[in-house]
């Protein structure tokens, strides 16, 4: 991949388009393309659904219930649009930044993996994923609670959001890989000095 940057650029473009489509389908274009804003309550209510439209779909012995509660404002102001955009924008920034950093890393690595610049870029990518992966979900959760505060009283609860485990693990793996790459750089320089 590092020797064929065009293939990598196409892969990054396809992955970026898929990520953009997922984000767009989740809340429009950062929630700004709709005439309303939607805030989800973090509390589960467990409302039993006895309507035949729900009970007919359930298999025998299964009860239908609605746990989520959404508040919908059909006449949002600019502040509500801002909070709604922040419910998806930080994750988008982390994903786009990661794609860009991977592209730069692969472009630099086409001359060889054991170079100081490659180790620096891997380290920067690791820190980007670690910090971004930890902060983005918290910022999105805070924005959702602020949006919920503009629509309902006493419903929002500011708690730390669960973080997907895979992102910090990948980031820590990349930071560990930096040490290996640095050792490889030193060995390559020592080998070049003895030859």
C-alpha positions as CSV (number, residue, x, y, z in Angstrom):
1,X,0.0,0.0,0.0
2,X,2.8,2.4,0.9
3,X,4.3,2.0,-2.5
4,X,1.0,2.5,-4.4
5,X,-0.5,5.7,-2.9
6,X,-3.3,5.7,-5.5
7,X,-4.7,2.5,-4.2
8,X,-4.5,3.8,-0.6
9,X,-6.2,7.1,-1.6
10,X,-9.1,5.2,-3.3
11,X,-9.5,3.0,-0.2
12,X,-9.5,6.0,2.1
13,X,-12.0,7.8,-0.2
14,X,-14.3,4.8,-0.2
15,X,-14.1,4.4,3.6
16,X,-14.6,8.2,4.1
17,X,-17.7,8.1,1.9
18,X,-19.1,5.2,3.8
19,X,-18.4,7.0,7.1
20,X,-20.0,10.1,5.8
21,X,-23.1,8.2,4.7
22,X,-23.4,6.6,8.1
23,X,-23.1,10.0,9.8
24,X,-25.5,11.6,7.4
25,X,-28.1,8.9,7.7
26,X,-27.9,9.0,11.5
27,X,-28.8,12.7,11.9
28,X,-28.8,14.3,8.5
29,X,-25.8,16.5,7.8
30,X,-24.8,16.9,11.4
31,X,-28.4,17.4,12.2
32,X,-28.6,20.6,10.3
33,X,-30.7,19.5,7.3
34,X,-33.9,18.9,9.2
35,X,-36.5,21.4,10.3
36,X,-36.5,19.9,13.8
37,X,-34.0,18.8,16.5
38,X,-34.3,15.5,18.4
39,X,-32.8,14.9,21.9
40,X,-32.8,11.4,23.4
41,X,-33.2,11.0,27.2
42,X,-30.5,8.9,28.8
43,X,-33.0,7.3,31.1
44,X,-34.8,4.0,30.3
45,X,-38.4,4.0,31.1
46,X,-39.6,0.6,30.0
47,X,-43.1,1.6,28.8
48,X,-45.1,-1.5,27.9
49,X,-46.7,-1.5,24.5
50,X,-50.0,-3.2,24.4
51,X,-51.2,-1.9,21.0
52,X,-52.0,-4.7,18.6
53,X,-49.5,-3.2,16.0
54,X,-46.7,-4.1,18.4
55,X,-48.1,-7.3,20.0
56,X,-48.8,-8.9,16.6
57,X,-45.2,-8.6,15.6
58,X,-43.9,-10.2,18.8
59,X,-43.5,-14.0,19.0
60,X,-45.6,-15.9,21.6
61,X,-44.5,-15.1,25.1
62,X,-42.6,-12.0,24.2
63,X,-43.6,-8.6,25.5
64,X,-43.0,-5.4,23.5
65,X,-41.7,-2.4,25.4
66,X,-40.2,1.0,24.5
67,X,-37.2,2.1,26.6
68,X,-36.1,5.2,24.8
69,X,-37.7,8.6,25.1
70,X,-37.1,11.3,22.5
71,X,-38.0,15.0,22.7
72,X,-38.6,16.6,19.3
73,X,-38.7,20.4,18.8
74,X,-40.2,21.5,15.5
75,X,-39.1,25.2,15.9
76,X,-35.4,25.0,17.0
77,X,-33.2,28.0,17.4
78,X,-29.6,28.4,16.4
79,X,-28.3,27.2,19.7
80,X,-30.2,23.9,19.4
81,X,-28.9,23.4,15.9
82,X,-25.4,23.9,17.3
83,X,-25.9,21.4,20.1
84,X,-27.4,18.9,17.6
85,X,-24.5,19.3,15.2
86,X,-22.1,18.6,18.1
87,X,-23.8,15.3,18.8
88,X,-22.1,13.9,15.7
89,X,-19.3,16.3,14.6
90,X,-16.5,15.3,17.1
91,X,-16.6,11.7,16.0
92,X,-16.6,12.8,12.3
93,X,-13.5,15.0,13.0
94,X,-11.7,12.1,14.7
95,X,-12.5,9.7,11.8
96,X,-11.5,12.2,9.1
97,X,-8.3,13.1,11.0
98,X,-7.4,9.5,11.3
99,X,-7.9,8.8,7.6
100,X,-5.8,11.8,6.8
101,X,-3.0,10.8,9.2
102,X,-3.0,7.2,7.8
103,X,-2.7,8.6,4.3
104,X,0.3,10.8,5.4
105,X,1.8,7.9,7.2
106,X,1.6,5.6,4.2
107,X,2.9,8.3,1.9
108,X,5.9,8.7,4.1
109,X,6.4,5.0,4.5
110,X,6.8,4.4,0.8
111,X,10.5,5.1,1.2
112,X,10.9,2.6,4.0
113,X,9.3,1.8,7.3
114,X,12.3,2.3,9.6
115,X,12.6,6.0,9.3
116,X,12.3,8.6,12.1
117,X,9.5,10.4,10.3
118,X,7.4,7.2,10.1
119,X,7.9,6.6,13.8
120,X,6.8,10.2,14.5
121,X,3.7,9.9,12.4
122,X,2.7,6.6,13.9
123,X,3.1,8.2,17.4
124,X,1.0,11.2,16.3
125,X,-1.7,8.8,14.9
126,X,-1.7,6.8,18.2
127,X,-2.1,9.9,20.3
128,X,-4.8,11.3,17.9
129,X,-6.8,8.1,18.2
130,X,-6.3,7.8,22.0
131,X,-7.3,11.4,22.8
132,X,-9.9,11.7,20.1
133,X,-11.4,8.3,20.9
134,X,-11.7,9.2,24.6
135,X,-12.9,12.8,24.1
136,X,-15.3,12.6,21.1
137,X,-17.9,10.4,22.8
138,X,-17.8,12.6,25.9
139,X,-18.3,15.8,23.9
140,X,-21.1,14.2,21.9
141,X,-22.8,13.1,25.1
142,X,-22.4,16.6,26.7
143,X,-23.9,18.2,23.6
144,X,-26.8,15.8,23.7
145,X,-27.5,16.6,27.3
146,X,-27.3,20.3,26.6
147,X,-29.7,19.9,23.7
148,X,-32.0,17.9,26.1
149,X,-31.8,20.7,28.6
150,X,-33.2,23.1,26.0
151,X,-36.2,20.8,25.5
152,X,-37.0,19.3,28.8
153,X,-36.5,20.2,32.5
154,X,-34.7,17.8,34.9
155,X,-34.3,15.0,32.4
156,X,-30.6,15.4,31.4
157,X,-28.0,13.6,33.4
158,X,-24.3,14.4,32.8
159,X,-22.5,11.1,33.1
160,X,-19.4,9.8,31.4
161,X,-20.4,8.0,28.3
162,X,-19.2,4.4,27.6
163,X,-16.1,4.4,25.4
164,X,-15.7,1.8,22.7
165,X,-12.8,-0.3,23.9
166,X,-11.3,-1.0,20.4
167,X,-10.2,2.6,19.7
168,X,-8.0,3.1,22.9
169,X,-6.6,-0.4,22.4
170,X,-5.6,0.3,18.8
171,X,-4.1,3.7,19.9
172,X,-2.1,2.0,22.6
173,X,-1.0,-0.6,20.2
174,X,0.3,2.1,17.8
175,X,2.1,3.8,20.7
176,X,3.8,0.5,21.5
177,X,4.7,0.1,17.8
178,X,6.5,3.4,17.9
179,X,9.1,1.9,20.3
180,X,9.7,-1.0,17.9
181,X,10.0,1.4,15.0
182,X,12.5,3.5,16.9
183,X,14.6,0.5,17.7
184,X,14.5,-0.4,14.0
185,X,15.6,3.1,13.1
186,X,18.6,2.8,15.5
187,X,19.5,-0.6,14.1
188,X,19.3,0.6,10.6
189,X,21.5,3.6,11.4
190,X,24.0,1.4,13.2
191,X,24.0,-1.0,10.2
192,X,24.5,1.9,7.8
193,X,27.4,3.2,10.0
194,X,29.2,-0.2,10.0
195,X,28.9,-0.8,6.3
